[in-house]
Amino acid sequence: MSAPALTFLAPPSTGYDPDDDGSTDDRPITAPTHPASRGGQPASALRMTRGAREAATGMKVTDADVQRCLDAPDDVSPDPDTPARTRFRRGTLVVLAGADGMVLRVSRRGR
């Protein structure tokens, strides 16, 4: 069985134009102009796999709960099976995230 072909898309434009010297604009050159660049956080909801989103919905875990677990966890450790992934725990909520920040799994565990 062969692997499917991968297609890489260019990231969204940040609005930065290296040819623009800033003389016609009052904003500093470093001012964020793209909605996704505000505060370093994406403008949309958390990036989650379909399975993680379905699991969270089934357990009635909101995006805010998952974000709180990622922002202020009680415990952080590498995943024992895949060290490139990180396991975050806050209370009974456990979130597994990839190196790129994608939420891969959401579950509830006993303390």
C-alpha positions in Angstrom: 0.0 0.0 0.0 1.5 3.3 -1.0 1.3 6.5 1.0 -1.0 9.3 -0.3 0.7 12.3 -1.8 1.1 15.2 0.5 0.2 18.8 -0.5 1.7 21.6 1.4 -0.1 25.0 1.3 1.5 28.3 1.9 0.7 29.9 5.2 -1.6 32.9 5.2 -0.1 36.3 4.5 1.0 38.4 7.5 0.6 41.6 5.6 4.4 42.3 5.8 5.8 43.7 2.6 9.6 44.0 2.5 9.4 46.6 -0.2 7.2 48.9 2.0 9.5 51.3 3.9 6.6 52.4 6.2 6.8 56.1 5.0 3.2 56.1 3.8 1.8 54.3 6.8 1.5 55.6 10.4 1.7 52.2 11.9 5.0 50.6 12.9 6.2 48.0 10.5 5.9 45.3 13.2 2.1 46.0 13.7 0.1 42.8 13.2 -2.2 43.2 10.2 -3.5 39.6 9.9 -6.3 38.5 12.3 -4.4 35.3 13.0 -1.3 37.2 14.3 -3.2 39.0 17.1 -1.6 38.1 20.4 0.2 35.1 19.0 -3.0 33.1 19.1 -5.1 32.0 16.2 -8.3 33.9 15.7 -10.3 30.7 15.3 -11.0 27.9 17.8 -8.4 25.4 19.0 -6.9 23.2 16.4 -8.1 19.7 17.2 -8.3 16.5 15.2 -11.8 15.3 14.4 -11.5 12.4 16.9 -10.4 14.8 19.7 -13.2 17.2 18.9 -15.8 14.4 19.0 -14.4 13.0 22.2 -14.5 16.4 23.9 -18.1 17.0 22.7 -19.1 13.6 23.9 -17.7 14.3 27.4 -19.2 17.8 27.3 -15.7 19.4 27.5 -15.6 22.9 26.0 -12.8 24.5 24.0 -12.3 26.8 27.0 -11.7 23.8 29.3 -9.2 22.3 26.9 -7.4 25.7 26.5 -7.2 26.1 30.3 -5.7 22.6 30.5 -3.1 23.7 28.0 -2.4 27.1 29.5 -2.3 26.1 33.2 -1.8 22.3 33.6 -1.3 20.5 36.9 1.1 18.1 35.2 3.0 18.1 31.9 4.9 15.1 30.6 6.0 13.6 27.3 3.7 10.9 25.9 5.3 7.5 26.9 4.6 6.0 23.4 5.6 9.1 21.3 7.9 11.5 23.1 7.4 14.2 20.5 3.8 14.5 21.8 3.0 16.2 25.1 0.5 15.1 27.7 -1.2 17.9 29.7 -3.3 17.1 32.8 -5.6 19.5 34.7 -7.7 17.8 37.3 -9.2 14.8 35.6 -8.9 16.2 32.1 -6.0 14.9 30.0 -5.1 16.5 26.6 -2.5 15.1 24.3 -1.0 17.6 21.9 1.4 17.2 19.0 4.6 19.2 18.6 2.8 21.7 16.3 0.2 22.4 19.0 -2.6 20.3 17.4 -4.8 18.7 20.1 -4.7 15.0 19.2 -6.7 13.4 22.1 -9.0 14.5 24.9 -9.8 12.2 27.8 -10.8 12.0 31.4 -8.7 10.0 33.9 -8.7 9.3 37.6 -6.3 11.2 39.7 
